[in-house]
Amino acid sequence: MKNITVIGVGYVGLVTGTCFADMGNRVVCLDVNEERIAHLKQNIMPIYEPGLEEMVRRNVSASRLSFTTSYEEALNNPEAPAELVFVAVGTPEGVDGEADLRYVRAVAESVAEVVDHPIIIVNKSTVPVGTGDWVADVVMHRQANAMSFSVVSNPEFLREGSAISDFLNPDRIVLGSLDRSAAEAVAQLYFPLRAPIMITDLRTAEMIKYASNAFLATKISFINEIANICEALGADVKEVAVGMGYDKRIGRAFLDAGLGYGGSCFPKDVSALTHMANVQGKHPQMLQAVMQINDDQRRSVVSKARELAGGLIGKTVGILGLAFKPNTDDIRESPGIDLVHMFQEAGAVVKAYDPVAMLNAARVLKDVKLCEDSYDLAQGCDVVVLATEWNEFKNLDLDRVRREMRLPIFIDGRNLYDPALMYGAGFVYRGLGRGYGQVTANGPTNNHSARNGASQPVVNWNGRNAAVARK
Ligand SMILES: NC(=O)c1ccc[n+]([C@@H]2O[C@H](COP(=O)([O-])OP(=O)(O)OC[C@H]3O[C@@H](n4cnc5c(N)ncnc54)[C@H](O)[C@@H]3O)[C@@H](O)[C@H]2O)c1
């Protein structure tokens, strides 16, 4: 059993602290956000993560997990002085794409000023290469009493929505330090997980995280580029991805064409890596292209909607899904939120619905009607865009959705639906890269839908209640 302090109770810190407690350690989680800590003391979760609430409650009851806003209490409890201090504060995108390290600095300064015994500082936040050395400098210069300490980089690879399972079943644990014994002490903590543990130097560990995220983002942009080519040539990117994925050298993961990556990690991490490269005089052309393709995916959906609806000014557009992915309430860099803003800028009236992220969305969206459910959203819409692949969007009552809509235009930003099914239900349907032609007054320009036994409905755009006729 180790005495652990985790600093920052966000998506990473709260999961990390709770899982370490569940593994039998004594964990104190600290945050400067007083409301978050007050809520956690009442077992109210600051984030939505499946399974987390029960796990927090169980470990609090077993006295292995507690919460505080006090650095003194978190670090210097005489009965259980912190041995390992995990840093899991945010590192958002700053100026010019650079990672903003103000929270990491604040933590390093607070720890240095307060701690009264030797510790190992373990950095879980995603930080630019060289930050570990910089943190060591900050602590050294800020220490009230000269205490020995070591810095270890331990990048986190969990995914929101499956964070607990990812934390407890990692593909690998990466530890980087100039102090091998400190890295080995952290490794011991992870032994029960029976995962491969890699010990390297600080900068290499920091780089592994950026390179991993940049690679995954690249896979997403790659398949989105292929999707655009598929669309032009009449191929179906979903089947192309399956066909590619059987190849073990390629793999099936992260080959889902759609609205592109979002969330609190990929966008800022690709930007930060690009910035690091630029500062060194390198030319990260591939990373630039990855970001550009990602931005274009959102824009292409707005263009599709404009074309199908015959303009967007005064049209009503419904966005299904505001979380950046399913099973989280995180809306940071979410495609759904971006689309709300883009459709508003294009002159549309926008409605939105998400099963879990409505509260977070309400804080950032203006002049949007937030709806009760998918059918409330569909009511009066000219266009519905499916932006997040929540389970509850996978089996919508399609007849009901179409009946509620003014025009039956459904743009599937996640390629969840079978085009033939959607045509059959009377929608003017578009996925991304699904290979069928543009709808004209005479119907689709290729025979893809006919091949699937259902023809694309033809829409007469004259008048509010456009007639939908089968071809
Ligand atoms: N979210 C993910 O899926 C994920 C996955 C892997 C890595 N990461 C990385 O982990 C880090 C944390 O990400 P997150 O999504 O958990 O962030 P978050 O924004 O959800 O949480 C950060 C927390 O840190 C707290 N904080 C800020 N300054 C503080 C201070 N001085 N002292 C104590 N607490 C402070 C904030 O109040 C907040 O509660 C980031 O670097 C991120 O890139 C995130």
The ligand as a Tripos MOL2 file, in Angstrom:
@<TRIPOS>MOLECULE
LIG
   44    48     1     0     0
SMALL
NO_CHARGES

@<TRIPOS>ATOM
      1 N1         -9.2470   13.6440  -20.7580 N.am      1 LIG1
      2 C1         -8.6100   12.6260  -21.3090 C.2       1 LIG1
      3 O1         -9.2080   11.7320  -21.9100 O.2       1 LIG1
      4 C2         -7.1170   12.5210  -21.1910 C.ar      1 LIG1
      5 C3         -6.4720   11.3150  -21.5570 C.ar      1 LIG1
      6 C4         -5.0870   11.2490  -21.4450 C.ar      1 LIG1
      7 C5         -4.3530   12.3510  -21.0180 C.ar      1 LIG1
      8 N2         -5.0110   13.5020  -20.6870 N.ar      1 LIG1
      9 C6         -4.2250   14.6280  -20.1910 C.3       1 LIG1
     10 O2         -4.3930   14.6820  -18.7830 O.3       1 LIG1
     11 C7         -4.3900   16.0420  -18.3400 C.3       1 LIG1
     12 C8         -5.6740   16.3360  -17.5630 C.3       1 LIG1
     13 O3         -6.7560   16.2280  -18.4570 O.3       1 LIG1
     14 P1         -8.2700   16.2060  -17.9410 P.3       1 LIG1
     15 O4         -9.1130   16.0050  -19.1380 O.co2     1 LIG1
     16 O5         -8.3780   15.2640  -16.8020 O.co2     1 LIG1
     17 O6         -8.3960   17.7080  -17.4000 O.3       1 LIG1
     18 P2         -9.6530   18.3850  -16.6680 P.3       1 LIG1
     19 O7         -9.7380   19.7460  -17.1880 O.co2     1 LIG1
     20 O8        -10.8310   17.4770  -16.7470 O.co2     1 LIG1
     21 O9         -9.2170   18.4440  -15.1300 O.3       1 LIG1
     22 C9         -8.1570   19.2250  -14.6590 C.3       1 LIG1
     23 C10        -8.3970   19.5290  -13.1950 C.3       1 LIG1
     24 O10        -7.2430   20.1560  -12.6680 O.3       1 LIG1
     25 C11        -7.6650   21.1210  -11.7140 C.3       1 LIG1
     26 N3         -6.5860   22.0850  -11.4410 N.ar      1 LIG1
     27 C12        -6.1560   23.1170  -12.2080 C.ar      1 LIG1
     28 N4         -5.1570   23.7670  -11.5890 N.ar      1 LIG1
     29 C13        -4.9420   23.1450  -10.4080 C.ar      1 LIG1
     30 C14        -4.0230   23.3450   -9.3450 C.ar      1 LIG1
     31 N5         -3.1240   24.3430   -9.3820 N.pl3     1 LIG1
     32 N6         -4.0760   22.5220   -8.2700 N.ar      1 LIG1
     33 C15        -4.9950   21.5330   -8.2260 C.ar      1 LIG1
     34 N7         -5.8850   21.2810   -9.2160 N.ar      1 LIG1
     35 C16        -5.8530   22.0780  -10.3010 C.ar      1 LIG1
     36 C17        -8.8930   21.7280  -12.3570 C.3       1 LIG1
     37 O11        -9.6950   22.4090  -11.4110 O.3       1 LIG1
     38 C18        -9.5670   20.4890  -12.9490 C.3       1 LIG1
     39 O12       -10.4970   19.9240  -12.0450 O.3       1 LIG1
     40 C19        -4.2270   16.8990  -19.5830 C.3       1 LIG1
     41 O13        -2.8680   17.2010  -19.7620 O.3       1 LIG1
     42 C20        -4.6920   15.9790  -20.7010 C.3       1 LIG1
     43 O14        -4.0980   16.2810  -21.9280 O.3       1 LIG1
     44 C21        -6.3660   13.6090  -20.7580 C.ar      1 LIG1
@<TRIPOS>BOND
     1     1     2 1
     2     2     3 2
     3     2     4 1
     4     4     5 ar
     5     4    44 ar
     6     5     6 ar
     7     6     7 ar
     8     7     8 ar
     9     8     9 1
    10     8    44 ar
    11     9    10 1
    12     9    42 1
    13    10    11 1
    14    11    12 1
    15    11    40 1
    16    12    13 1
    17    13    14 1
    18    14    15 2
    19    14    16 1
    20    14    17 1
    21    17    18 1
    22    18    19 2
    23    18    20 1
    24    18    21 1
    25    21    22 1
    26    22    23 1
    27    23    24 1
    28    23    38 1
    29    24    25 1
    30    25    26 1
    31    25    36 1
    32    26    27 ar
    33    26    35 ar
    34    27    28 ar
    35    28    29 ar
    36    29    30 ar
    37    29    35 ar
    38    30    31 1
    39    30    32 ar
    40    32    33 ar
    41    33    34 ar
    42    34    35 ar
    43    36    37 1
    44    36    38 1
    45    38    39 1
    46    40    41 1
    47    40    42 1
    48    42    43 1
@<TRIPOS>SUBSTRUCTURE
     1 LIG1         1 GROUP 0 **** ****
